[in-house]
């Protein structure tokens, strides 16, 4: 299964982008607007790892219990169980300082459907050539940029 790669650039610093990706506080659904507050639950969070259930209300609800692991430059969430995605499916974020400031990096979306609904979702995302992933991730980047601008003023 080949991952769908989406490159990005933002004025937000790399540590802030990475910390938003692995923010498993009650604020997570605010940082990631596509996540359902009712489906989100942090089961256990440790140093460099977390196990959470999160999902979306689209398609009458999709959810996945995932294990996240991260370092200072990348993080990955891997599906443990889900109502639509195959266990082992994943997505990964890689960040690096951009020349002139901010962050550049990529999201690698590598999910496989385990049900008809899941296969339809995966097909739609792949057919979008990353536009759906970029739009969702872009919402979070815009929020981080707004926060950085507000903090600078």
Secondary structure, DSSP 8 states (H G I E B T S, - for coil): ---EEEEEEESS-HHHHHHHHT--STTHHHHSTTS-TTT-EEEEEETTEEEEEEEESGGG-EEEEEEEEE-SSEEEEEEEEESSB-TT-EEEEEEEE-TTSSEEEEEEEE--BSSHHHHHHHHHHHHTTTHHHHHHHHHHHHHHHHHHHHHH-
